[in-house]
Amino acid sequence: MLDLKLLKQFQEKKKKLKKNNYKKVLKTCHKKIMLVSKTGASNCWFIVPELTFGLPLYDIEECSKYINKKLKKNGLNVDYYKPNVLFISWNNLAN
């Protein structure tokens, strides 16, 4: 007989792992923003990589949407170009 509780636990574990992978890509994006901001610029492009060393394969469009949402929540302006390109601006923070 199929154990539905076990099935649900498996699905939740998989969802949590996926979110953790997206967080790692987001961290890479944060590093790029900080690096670019040190040059005096107030915007940058970020291309969500199709592959990231040490991470399993992931859906780049879903990951891009996750990063877009998180950056906007932080108060950054983000333009999203499918499937994996983000234009990030923090001009509004300069004032």
N, C-alpha and C positions, 0 to 999 in steps of 0.2 A: 504494500500500500504506500502511496505517495505521502510523505510527511510535509504538509503545507507549512508548518512552522519552520522547518529546515529550509524549505524553498524560499520563504520570505527572508530568512536570515542571509541566505546566499545572495539574494537580490540586493538587500541593503548593504552588504559588504562590498559588492561590486560597485554600487552607486557611490559609496564612500571612497573607494579607491580611485574612481574616475574623478571625483571632486578634488582629491589630493593631487592627482596628476595635473589638473587644471590650475590648481594653486601654485604648483611649481613653475608652470609656464608664466603665470601672472607675476611671480617673483622675478623672472627674467625680464619681463616688461618693465617692472618697477626699477630694476637696475639700469635699464636703458634710459628711462626717463630721467633718473638722477644723473647719469653720465652726460646726457645731452644738456640738461639744465645747468651743469657746471660750465658749459661753454657760453652761457648767456642766452641761449635760444629758449623760446617759450613754446615750442611744438616739435613733434617728431613723428615719424612713421614707425609702426611696429608690424612686422609680418609674422604671424603665428606660424612657427615652423611645422612642416608636415611630419617631421620626425624629431624627437628629442632624445639624445643619448641617455640611456638609463631608464627611460619610460616606455611602457608598452604603447602600441599604436593607439591613437585616439582620433576622434572625429574633430577635424580642425575647425569646421564651421561651428560646431557646438562649443568648442573651446574658445573660439573667437567671441561668440556671443556672451560667454561667461566673463571673459576679460572685459569686454565692452561694458557689461552691467556693473562690474566691480569698480572700474575706473570712474564711471559716471557717478556711482554712489559716493566716491571719494571727492567729487566736485570738479572733476576734469571734464573738458569738452572732448567728445569722441565722435568721429565719423567712421562708420563701419562700411567697408566695401567687401562684399562677399567674394570668395569664401573666407579669406583669412588676413585681410589688410585693415589696419586701424590707423587713422590719423588722430593723434592725441595733441591737444592744446591746453595750456595752462595760462593763457593770456589773462583770463579773468582773475587769476590769483596774484598777478603782478601789482594790482592796485591796492 
